[in-house]
């Protein structure tokens, strides 16, 4: 082989080597970006898990409050029914007493 041909081969290999170094550099940057992206994704997954847990806790609190309110409304309704019956009984007694008083006044 001639020196000229060897020089051409060496030049081609140098170019290929330069391209490989550039390619490896780009791959290293890409790898860094992927690591950063994975880190951000891990953080987002953690934040989503925390958000789900907070939401679950708030939902449990709201559910408990709704149950409590429902029980109180039922209790109030029952008391109101009792008071209505008492008022009805008192009204009947009052009318009976008025009738008795009128009867006594006539006698």
Secondary structure, 3 states (H helix, E strand, C coil): CCHHHHHHHHHHHHHHHHHHHHHHHHHHHHHHHHHHHHHHHHHHHHHHHHHHHHHHHHHHHHHHHHHHHHHHHHHHHHHHHHHHHHHHHHHHHHHHHHHHHHHHHHC
